[in-house]
Amino acid sequence: MLGLATLMVLLFIAAIGALMYIASSENQRFLEHSISDAQKALSAEQELIGRALRDYAFWNDAYLHLGGATIDLDWAYTRDNLGATLFQTYPIKAAFIVASDGLTRYALISGVWRQVAIDQYVTGNLLPLFRAARRLADNDTDRVSHGFYTVDGLPAVVYAAVLKPAVGAADRANEQLSLLVFVDVIDQAHLLRWQDNYALEQLQALMTSQPGPDHSYFSSQGAAGGTLQLRWKGEGPGDVLLRTALPILALVMLSFGAIARYFYRSAVRSALMFDRTRQHIEYLARHDPLTGLANRTYLQQHLEQALSLGLSADAPLYLISLDLDFFKPINDVHGHAIGDAVLCEVATRLIALVGEPDLVARLGGDEFVLVVSGANLDIQMLCTALCRSVARPMALAGKHLGVGVSIGVAAAPTDATSPTDLLRLSDIALYVAKAMGRNNWQLYTPGMDRRAVTASTAE
């Protein structure tokens, strides 16, 4: 008996040592993963807004209408080339055009034109940011500069780029050109979105370079100044493991029955791992592997469920079929890698224009489908926004590329009440849109079938 007791004590000590080692390893892996996720959250948003700033700053039309001595307010704000749609597409709070003398020439706050100077809106010294942007322009690069500042006490990422033509040379030296500035305020909505997307509990954003109270933080130094720090709750799975398993190991000393519980817990963990694997397989079966959008199977299920709820003409369900124009030449000339990047960028832009419970799907190639609903939905405005968003130039791998989109729309219950018929009718409207010159949209109307057959034959 004494020998058995000694063996149990030795097993207990060995188990404690192994448990401490596993907990420490799990905590370290969790910390590294959390820091990586925090970095991804910030860098993904910086890449998205930086790409948008490049698209607008290095644009011949923008330079023509906004880069001179006079701001074309009608072109920028009234016609929405640099107006409210920008704020609906990208998570920014303000946009400014700043002349070479530092004076604000144009200001948009939350999509509304305002007569306010940038140094009244942003707290901090912006001169290093502006100088960095001009240095990048001197090096003839399409990169943008960014720094960390505050807006109304909240941390903000401020991006700046010289406003210059994408093709051809500017008519003035870089130091005489105006700057296009985007301001991304990291407010509570940002933090909640990152917290949900990356599992960073109790996420905070601070303007400080001092280390956090524990290791659960990530600091980013702005290229033109300022330090932003993200902090979150740092309890790792190893701590949870110790808190849960130590009492169980104590019970092992009292009863061999605890061994059975140990094997039971192992079986539960295996079952949970199997369940997670099954869920992952189910996800892959319902989503496009390139863009992460819903695939044809998911689309079919979504349509069947939406149509089964009952619809009315006052609150219809719209099925929008989209087909990219001029995409094949990009694949042929630049290769499939660039073509895939274009498809992913288009997917991002489509997602930005719809919300829950709407669905964005890719059926393959350059074919996309949107399923949207709502009594107050303006389908014409949405289709116009889709055409405009997709047609915006893309800066990918040092190349400025552009595609268009043809759109066909069918509505339930007005046009059809089954997924198959809705897809067929929206495709008919799509063919008509292509026949009418591409880069436009058409709502399905009875009698389109003949025109669609003609367009399909011609194509």
C-alpha positions in Angstrom: 0.0 0.0 0.0 2.9 2.3 0.9 4.5 1.6 -2.4 1.2 2.4 -4.2 0.8 5.6 -2.3 4.3 6.6 -3.1 3.6 5.9 -6.8 0.5 8.0 -6.7 2.4 10.9 -5.1 5.1 10.6 -7.8 2.4 10.5 -10.5 0.8 13.6 -8.9 4.1 15.5 -8.8 4.8 14.5 -12.4 1.3 15.5 -13.5 1.7 18.9 -11.8 5.0 19.5 -13.5 3.6 18.5 -16.9 0.5 20.6 -16.3 2.6 23.7 -15.5 4.7 23.2 -18.6 1.6 22.7 -20.8 -0.1 25.8 -19.3 3.0 27.9 -19.8 3.3 26.8 -23.4 -0.4 27.3 -24.1 -0.2 30.8 -22.6 2.8 31.7 -24.7 1.1 30.5 -27.9 -2.1 32.3 -26.9 -0.2 35.5 -26.3 1.7 35.2 -29.6 -1.6 34.5 -31.4 -3.3 37.4 -29.8 -0.5 39.9 -30.6 -0.6 38.6 -34.2 -4.4 39.1 -34.3 -4.1 42.6 -32.9 -1.5 43.4 -35.5 -3.7 42.0 -38.2 -6.7 44.0 -37.1 -4.7 47.3 -37.3 -2.7 46.5 -40.5 -5.8 45.2 -42.4 -7.5 48.5 -41.8 -4.4 50.5 -42.6 -4.0 48.6 -45.9 -7.7 49.1 -46.8 -7.6 52.9 -46.1 -4.1 53.3 -47.6 -5.3 51.6 -50.8 -8.3 53.8 -50.9 -6.2 56.9 -50.4 -3.8 55.8 -53.2 -6.8 55.3 -55.5 -8.1 58.8 -54.9 -4.8 60.7 -54.6 -3.2 59.2 -57.7 -6.1 59.9 -59.9 -6.0 62.2 -62.9 -9.5 63.5 -62.5 -8.9 64.3 -58.8 -5.7 66.2 -59.7 -7.6 68.1 -62.4 -10.5 69.1 -60.2 -8.9 69.3 -56.8 -5.2 69.9 -57.2 -5.3 73.4 -58.7 -5.8 76.8 -57.2 -9.6 76.3 -57.1 -11.5 73.4 -55.7 -14.2 72.1 -58.0 -16.8 71.7 -55.2 -19.5 70.5 -57.7 -17.2 67.7 -59.0 -16.0 66.7 -55.5 -19.1 67.0 -53.3 -22.2 67.5 -55.3 -21.3 64.8 -57.9 -19.9 62.6 -55.1 -16.5 61.9 -56.5 -15.0 62.8 -53.1 -18.2 63.0 -51.1 -20.5 60.9 -48.9 -20.0 57.6 -50.7 -16.4 57.5 -49.6 -17.5 57.3 -46.0 -20.1 54.6 -46.8 -17.4 52.5 -48.4 -14.4 53.0 -46.1 -14.3 53.3 -42.2 -13.0 56.9 -42.1 -14.3 59.9 -40.2 -12.9 62.8 -42.2 -11.1 63.7 -45.4 -9.2 66.9 -46.2 -7.3 68.6 -49.0 -4.4 70.6 -47.7 -2.5 73.1 -49.9 1.2 73.4 -50.0 1.0 76.4 -47.6 -0.8 74.3 -45.0 -4.2 75.8 -45.5 -7.2 73.5 -45.7 -8.9 73.8 -49.1 -11.6 71.1 -48.7 -13.0 69.3 -45.7 -15.5 66.4 -45.2 -16.5 65.4 -41.7 -18.6 62.2 -41.6 -19.4 62.7 -45.3 -20.6 66.3 -44.9 -18.8 69.2 -46.4 -17.5 71.6 -43.6 -15.5 74.7 -43.5 -13.0 73.6 -40.9 -9.2 73.5 -40.8 -7.5 70.1 -40.4 -5.4 71.4 -37.4 -8.7 72.3 -35.7 -10.0 68.8 -36.1 -6.8 66.7 -35.5 -4.8 67.3 -32.4 -1.0 67.0 -32.9 1.8 68.2 -35.1 0.9 67.3 -38.7 4.0 68.7 -40.4 6.1 65.5 -40.0 3.3 63.6 -41.6 3.0 66.0 -44.5 6.8 66.1 -45.0 6.9 62.2 -45.1 4.2 62.2 -47.7 6.1 64.6 -49.9 9.3 62.6 -49.5 7.5 59.5 -50.8 6.2 61.6 -53.7 9.8 62.7 -54.4 10.8 59.0 -54.6 8.0 58.5 -57.2 6.4 55.8 -55.1 2.7 55.1 -54.7 3.0 54.5 -50.9 1.2 56.8 -48.5 2.3 58.1 -45.1 0.5 57.7 -41.8 0.8 58.8 -38.2 -1.1 58.5 -35.0 -2.9 61.5 -33.5 -6.1 62.2 -31.5 -9.5 63.5 -32.5 -11.7 64.7 -29.6 -9.5 62.7 -27.3 -9.8 59.5 -29.3 -6.8 57.8 -31.0 -6.8 58.3 -34.8 -4.8 57.2 -37.7 -4.1 60.0 -40.2 -3.0 59.1 -43.7 -1.6 61.5 -46.2 -0.5 61.4 -49.9 0.4 64.0 -52.5 -2.4 64.7 -54.9 -0.9 64.0 -58.3 -1.9 62.4 -61.6 -1.6 58.7 -62.0 -0.6 59.0 -65.7 1.7 61.8 -66.8 3.6 64.3 -64.8 2.2 67.1 -62.6 2.5 70.7 -63.7 4.2 71.7 -60.5 7.0 70.4 -58.2 5.9 68.0 -55.5 6.4 70.5 -52.7 3.9 72.8 -54.4 1.2 70.1 -54.8 -1.7 69.7 -52.4 -2.2 66.8 -50.1 -5.1 64.4 -49.7 -5.6 63.4 -46.1 -7.9 60.7 -44.6 -8.6 60.4 -40.9 -9.6 57.1 -39.3 -10.8 57.6 -35.7 -10.5 54.5 -33.6 -13.8 54.8 -31.7 -15.8 52.3 -29.8 -17.3 50.9 -32.9 -13.9 50.0 -34.3 -12.8 48.4 -31.0 -16.0 46.3 -30.9 -15.6 45.1 -34.5 -11.9 44.1 -33.9 -12.9 42.5 -30.6 -15.5 40.3 -32.2 -13.4 39.5 -35.3 -10.2 38.7 -33.5 -11.4 37.5 -30.1 -9.6 40.3 -28.2 -11.6 40.7 -25.0 -12.0 44.1 -23.4 -10.0 45.8 -26.2 -8.7 49.3 -25.7 -6.8 51.8 -27.8 -4.4 54.3 -26.2 -1.9 56.9 -27.4 1.1 55.8 -25.4 4.5 54.2 -25.7 4.6 52.8 -22.1 4.2 49.0 -21.7 0.9 47.7 -20.6 0.2 46.3 -17.1 0.8 42.8 -18.5 2.0 41.3 -21.8 -1.3 41.5 -23.6 -0.7 44.6 -25.7 0.6 45.6 -29.1 2.3 48.9 -29.9 2.6 50.4 -33.4 4.8 53.3 -34.2 3.5 55.7 -36.8 5.7 56.2 -39.9 5.4 60.0 -39.3 5.0 60.1 -35.5 3.0 58.9 -32.6 2.5 55.5 -31.0 -0.7 53.6 -30.8 -1.1 50.8 -28.3 -3.9 48.2 -28.3 -4.5 46.4 -25.0 -6.8 43.5 -24.1 -7.6 41.0 -21.4 -4.6 38.7 -21.1 -5.9 35.6 -19.3 -4.7 32.7 -21.4 -6.0 29.1 -21.8 -3.1 27.9 -19.7 -4.4 29.9 -16.7 -7.9 28.4 -17.3 -6.3 25.0 -17.6 -4.5 25.3 -14.2 -7.5 26.7 -12.4 -9.6 23.8 -13.7 -7.2 20.8 -13.6 -5.4 21.3 -10.3 -8.4 20.4 -8.1 -9.0 17.4 -10.3 -5.4 16.3 -9.8 -5.8 16.7 -6.0 -8.8 14.3 -6.2 -6.5 11.7 -8.0 -4.7 11.4 -4.6 -7.9 10.4 -2.9 -9.5 8.1 -5.4 -8.7 6.1 -8.5 -12.0 7.2 -9.7 -10.5 10.5 -10.7 -8.5 8.7 -13.4 -11.8 7.8 -15.1 -12.8 11.4 -15.0 -9.5 12.3 -16.6 -10.2 10.0 -19.5 -13.7 11.4 -19.7 -12.3 14.9 -20.0 -9.9 13.7 -22.7 -12.9 12.2 -24.6 -14.8 15.5 -24.2 -11.8 17.5 -25.6 -11.6 15.0 -28.5 -15.3 15.4 -29.2 -15.0 19.2 -29.2 -12.0 19.0 -31.6 -14.0 16.7 -33.8 -16.9 19.2 -33.7 -14.6 22.1 -34.6 -13.2 20.1 -37.5 -16.7 19.3 -38.7 -17.7 22.9 -38.5 -14.6 23.9 -40.5 -15.4 21.3 -43.2 -19.0 22.6 -43.4 -17.7 26.2 -43.8 -15.4 25.2 -46.7 -18.4 23.4 -48.3 -20.4 26.6 -48.3 -17.9 29.3 -49.1 -15.7 30.3 -52.0 -12.1 29.4 -51.2 -10.6 32.4 -52.9 -12.8 35.3 -51.7 -14.4 33.8 -48.6 -17.8 34.7 -50.0 -20.8 32.3 -50.0 -20.7 29.8 -52.8 -23.6 28.4 -55.0 -24.6 25.9 -52.3 -24.9 28.6 -49.6 -26.7 30.9 -52.0 -29.3 28.2 -52.8 -29.9 27.6 -49.1 -30.1 31.3 -48.3 -32.6 31.9 -51.1 -34.8 29.0 -50.1 -34.9 30.2 -46.5 -35.6 33.8 -47.5 -38.3 32.9 -49.9 -40.0 30.6 -47.4 -40.6 33.4 -45.0 -43.2 35.1 -47.3 -42.6 38.3 -49.2 -44.7 41.2 -50.5 -44.3 43.8 -53.2 -43.8 46.4 -50.5 -40.8 44.6 -49.1 -39.4 42.6 -51.9 -36.3 40.4 -52.1 -33.8 41.4 -54.8 -31.4 39.0 -56.5 -28.6 40.9 -58.2 -26.4 39.1 -60.7 -23.0 40.8 -61.5 -20.5 40.0 -64.2 -17.2 41.9 -64.4 -16.5 43.7 -67.7 -13.0 43.6 -69.1 -11.7 41.1 -66.6 -10.4 38.5 -69.0 -7.8 40.9 -70.5 -6.4 41.4 -66.9 -6.0 37.6 -66.5 -4.5 37.2 -69.9 -2.0 40.1 -69.6 -1.1 40.2 -65.9 -1.6 36.6 -64.9 -4.0 34.7 -62.7 -2.4 36.0 -59.5 -3.3 39.6 -60.3 -6.7 38.4 -61.6 -7.4 36.7 -58.2 -6.3 39.9 -56.4 -8.8 41.8 -58.5 -11.6 39.3 -57.6 -10.8 39.7 -53.9 -10.8 43.5 -54.1 -14.2 43.4 -55.9 -15.5 41.0 -53.2 -14.3 43.5 -50.5 -16.1 46.4 -52.2 -19.3 44.5 -52.6 -19.3 43.5 -48.9 -18.8 47.1 -48.0 -22.0 48.1 -49.7 -24.4 45.6 -48.1 -25.1 44.6 -44.5 -26.8 41.9 -42.4 -28.8 39.9 -43.3 -27.9 40.5 -47.0 -25.7 38.0 -48.8 -22.8 38.3 -51.2 -21.8 35.2 -53.2 -19.4 34.2 -55.9 -20.6 31.6 -58.4 -17.2 31.2 -60.1 -15.0 33.1 -62.5 -16.0 36.7 -62.5 -19.7 36.1 -61.6 -21.1 37.4 -58.3 -24.6 37.5 -56.8 -26.1 39.7 -54.1 -29.3 38.9 -52.2 -30.7 42.1 -50.6 -34.0 43.0 -49.0 -35.8 45.7 -47.1 -38.9 47.8 -47.4 -36.8 51.0 -47.5 -34.2 49.7 -50.0 -33.5 51.9 -53.0 -32.4 49.3 -55.5 -31.5 51.9 -58.2 -29.3 53.7 -55.8 -27.6 50.5 -54.7 -27.0 49.4 -58.3 -25.5 52.8 -59.1 -23.2 52.5 -56.1 -22.2 49.0 -57.1 -21.2 50.2 -60.6 -19.3 53.1 -59.2 -17.5 51.1 -56.5 -16.4 48.3 -58.8 -15.3 50.8 -61.5 -13.0 52.6 -59.1 -9.3 52.1 -60.1 -7.4 49.4 -58.2 -3.7 49.6 -57.2 -2.5 46.1 -57.1 1.2 44.9 -57.2 2.3 48.3 -58.5 -0.3 48.3 -61.2 -3.3 50.5 -61.7 -6.1 48.3 -63.0 -9.8 48.9 -63.7 -12.8 46.7 -64.5 -16.5 47.5 -65.0 -19.5 45.6 -64.0 -22.8 44.7 -65.7 -25.8 44.1 -63.4 -29.1 42.3 -63.8 -31.8 42.5 -61.1 -34.8 40.3 -60.5 -37.3 40.7 -57.6 -39.4 38.3 -55.5 -42.3 38.0 -55.4 -42.9 40.4 -58.3 -40.8 38.5 -61.0 -40.4 35.0 -59.5 -40.8 33.1 -56.2 -38.2 30.3 -56.6 -34.4 30.4 -56.5 -34.0 28.9 -59.9 -36.4 31.4 -61.6 -34.9 34.4 -59.8 -31.4 33.4 -61.0 -32.6 32.8 -64.5 -34.4 36.2 -64.7 -31.6 38.1 -63.2 -29.2 36.5 -65.7 -31.6 37.6 -68.5 -31.5 41.2 -67.2 -27.7 40.9 -67.0 -27.4 39.9 -70.6 -29.6 42.9 -71.6 -27.3 45.1 -69.6 -24.3 43.7 -71.4 -26.0 44.3 -74.8 -26.7 47.9 -73.9 -23.0 48.7 -73.6 -21.8 47.1 -70.3 -21.0 48.9 -67.0 -24.7 49.5 -66.4 -27.6 47.8 -64.7 -31.0 46.6 -65.7 -34.1 45.6 -63.8 -35.9 42.5 -65.2 -39.1 43.3 -67.1 -41.3 40.9 -69.0 -40.3 40.6 -72.6 -36.6 40.7 -71.9 -36.1 37.1 -72.8 -35.9 37.7 -76.6 -33.4 40.6 -76.1 -31.3 38.3 -73.8 -31.1 35.5 -76.3 -29.9 38.1 -78.9 -27.3 39.4 -76.5 -26.1 35.9 -75.6 -25.8 34.9 -79.2 -23.8 38.1 -80.0 -21.5 37.5 -77.0 
